Amino acid sequence: RGWVWPMLGVGFCGGFTTFSAVVHEGVLLMRDKQVGLASAYLTVSFVGGALVALLAGTLAVHLARRGRERA
């Protein structure tokens, strides 16, 4: 139980740094007048990230149910 809060804290702070890096790259692309590339990069990053999170959550639920059935 002692590892839960530190793990959540690291994940929460890590999410901020990742988000900041993605947005920063998007801003740099727009500053270089590569608006199409910036739009594609940001869309793929955020939509792709959401899809991967959904897939990981679905897989975790499936594996948890499967584990309960075997127990």
C-alpha positions in Angstrom: 0.0 0.0 0.0 2.9 2.4 0.6 3.8 2.5 -3.1 0.4 3.7 -4.3 0.7 7.5 -3.6 4.3 7.8 -4.8 3.3 6.0 -8.0 0.2 8.2 -8.6 2.4 11.3 -7.9 5.0 10.3 -10.4 2.3 9.4 -13.0 0.5 12.7 -12.4 3.7 14.8 -12.7 4.9 12.8 -15.7 1.6 13.5 -17.5 2.2 17.2 -17.1 5.7 17.0 -18.5 4.6 14.8 -21.5 1.7 17.2 -22.2 4.0 20.2 -22.1 6.5 18.6 -24.4 3.8 17.7 -27.0 2.3 21.2 -26.9 5.8 22.8 -27.1 6.6 20.8 -30.3 3.2 21.8 -31.8 4.0 25.4 -31.1 7.4 25.2 -32.6 5.9 23.6 -35.8 3.3 26.4 -36.0 6.0 29.0 -35.4 7.9 27.5 -38.4 4.7 27.9 -40.4 4.1 24.2 -40.7 0.5 24.4 -39.6 -0.6 21.2 -41.4 2.2 19.2 -39.8 1.5 20.7 -36.4 -2.2 19.9 -36.7 -1.4 16.3 -37.8 1.2 15.9 -35.0 -1.1 17.2 -32.3 -4.2 15.2 -33.6 -2.2 11.9 -33.8 -0.6 12.5 -30.4 -3.9 13.2 -28.5 -6.2 10.9 -30.4 -3.6 8.2 -30.5 -2.9 8.6 -26.8 -6.6 8.4 -26.0 -7.0 5.3 -28.1 -4.0 3.6 -26.5 -5.4 4.5 -23.0 -8.8 3.1 -23.9 -7.2 -0.1 -25.3 -5.0 -0.5 -22.2 -8.0 0.0 -19.9 -10.1 -2.5 -21.8 -7.2 -5.0 -21.7 -6.8 -4.5 -18.0 -10.5 -5.1 -17.3 -10.4 -8.2 -19.5 -7.4 -9.6 -17.7 -8.9 -8.8 -14.3 -12.1 -10.6 -15.2 -10.2 -13.5 -16.5 -8.1 -13.7 -13.4 -11.2 -13.7 -11.2 -12.8 -16.5 -13.2 -9.7 -18.7 -12.7 -9.7 -18.1 -8.9 
